[in-house]
Amino acid sequence: MKKPIVALIYDFDGTLAPGNMQEFGFIQAMGTTKEEFWEKSNSLAVDQDASDVLAYMKMMYDEARAKGISLRREDFMRFGRDIDFFEGVRGWFKLVNDYGAAHGVRVEHYINSSGLKEMVEGTAIAKEFKHIFAGSYIYNEAGEAVWPGIAVDYTNKTQFLFKINKGIFSARDSKMVNASTAENKKRVPFSHMIYFGDGETDVPSMKIVGMFGGNPIAVFDPKNEKKRAVAAKLKRQGRVRFVAPAVYTPESKAYKLVCAIIDKIYADFVLQEFEK
């Protein structure tokens, strides 16, 4: 019997890392504080009635250019190396992979983030992901960032769920993802997805995964009561099935939840095979 694929899909900021990825080196290199940077970025979005994501991408570009700092892929990746993670994240992927392998499934990990792909690619955990769906820049012949290439906001995050569902790994693709595909031909059923997010920006993705039988989980920084309250609110509103602290150790609630979900996915898969 073939092994079903279970996809664990993560937002990044506030889900795997505390805070926004720009706050772990980039903002400091610009000689400003995170409060000043985000206030300017948010004001730009409000004043221009623009996308929050495009506004921060422009702010990063403008601030770096004003300081004479180049922004090449390797520069973004260098900033990504400084990103800190919640407890247990570095060992989490092997932990879950090993459990899945021992219980009849193949586990894959994905990022679905409004942050920057290049920064995630510079992190210590980048190699753990089957694919990273996130924002990115267009680069000129000198390799310097000149324009936003992909901006991932709250609602267009959902398109990547359908790409994972069909096994499409191109952010640009709009043809294959919209083509009609038989359910039994889809690579990862929604019911085999586990989505980790930390707040309102993940609601559309959480809702889609839950609507189609998957398992959305709201995680929160255990040191932040406001984040805990947001996660509880999402649970009350029916946006997620489960809530857990953003702790990724073998003793954590998140790990126990994922193990239980994997067990259920495998059991359902076996029963479906008997029906054929």
Long-range contacts (C-beta under 8 A, 24 or more apart in sequence): 1-270, 1-273, 3-104, 3-105, 3-106, 4-104, 4-105, 4-106, 4-192, 4-265, 4-266, 4-269, 5-105, 5-106, 5-107, 5-108, 5-187, 5-188, 5-192, 6-100, 6-105, 6-106, 6-107, 6-108, 6-188, 6-192, 6-193, 6-194, 6-261, 6-262, 6-265, 7-108, 7-109, 7-110, 7-130, 7-164, 7-188, 7-192, 7-193, 7-194, 8-96, 8-107, 8-108, 8-109, 8-110, 8-193, 8-194, 8-196, 8-258, 9-109, 9-110, 9-111, 9-112, 9-161, 9-164, 9-193, 9-194, 9-195, 9-196, 9-205, 9-209, 10-109, 10-110, 10-111, 10-112, 10-113, 10-195, 10-196, 10-197, 11-111, 11-112, 11-113, 11-114, 11-196, 11-197, 11-198, 11-201, 11-202, 11-205, 12-111, 12-113, 12-115, 12-120, 12-134, 13-113, 13-114, 13-115, 13-198, 14-198, 14-199, 14-221, 14-227, 14-246, 15-196, 15-197, 15-198, 15-202, 15-219, 15-246, 16-85, 16-86, 16-89, 16-125, 16-196, 16-246, 17-83, 17-84, 17-85, 17-86, 17-89, 18-84, 18-86, 18-221, 18-246, 20-115, 21-79, 21-80, 21-83, 21-115, 21-116, 21-119, 21-120, 22-56, 22-60, 22-79, 22-115, 22-119, 24-79, 24-82, 24-83, 24-84, 25-78, 25-79, 25-82, 25-83, 26-60, 26-79, 26-119, 29-67, 29-69, 29-79, 30-63, 30-64, 30-67, 30-69, 31-67, 32-63, 37-63, 51-151, 51-153, 52-153, 53-114, 53-135, 53-151, 53-152, 53-153, 54-148, 54-151, 57-116, 57-135, 57-137, 57-148, 57-151, 58-148, 61-137, 61-145, 70-144, 71-137, 71-144, 71-145, 72-139, 72-143, 72-144, 72-145, 73-118, 73-139, 73-143, 76-116, 76-118, 76-119, 76-121, 76-122, 76-145, 77-118, 77-119, 77-121, 77-122, 78-122, 79-119, 79-122, 80-118, 80-119, 80-120, 80-121, 80-122, 80-123, 80-126, 81-122, 81-123, 81-124, 83-119, 83-122, 83-123, 85-125, 86-221, 86-246, 86-247, 86-248, 87-247, 87-248, 87-249, 88-247, 88-248, 88-249, 88-250, 88-252, 88-255, 89-125, 89-248, 90-124, 90-125, 91-248, 91-249, 92-248, 92-255, 93-125, 93-128, 95-248, 95-250, 95-255, 96-255, 96-258, 96-262, 99-258, 99-259, 99-262, 100-262, 103-259, 103-262, 103-263, 103-266, 104-266, 104-269, 104-270, 105-262, 105-265, 105-266, 105-269, 107-262, 108-188, 110-160, 110-164, 112-152, 112-157, 112-160, 112-161, 112-195, 112-205, 113-152, 114-152, 114-153, 114-154, 114-157, 114-201, 117-150, 130-169, 131-164, 131-169, 133-157, 133-160, 133-163, 133-171, 136-171, 154-200, 154-201, 154-202, 154-203, 154-204, 155-204, 157-202, 157-204, 157-205, 158-204, 158-205, 158-208, 161-190, 161-193, 161-195, 161-205, 161-208, 161-209, 164-188, 164-193, 165-189, 165-190, 165-193, 189-213, 190-214, 191-265, 191-268, 192-265, 194-258, 194-261, 196-254, 197-240, 198-227, 198-230, 198-231, 198-246, 199-227, 199-230, 199-231, 199-234, 200-230, 200-234, 203-234, 203-239, 206-234, 206-239, 206-240, 207-239, 210-238, 210-239, 210-240, 210-241, 215-241, 215-242, 215-261, 216-240, 216-241, 216-242, 217-241, 217-242, 217-243, 217-244, 217-254, 217-257, 218-242, 218-243, 218-244, 219-243, 219-244, 219-245, 219-246, 219-254, 220-244, 220-245, 220-246, 221-245, 221-246, 222-246, 222-247
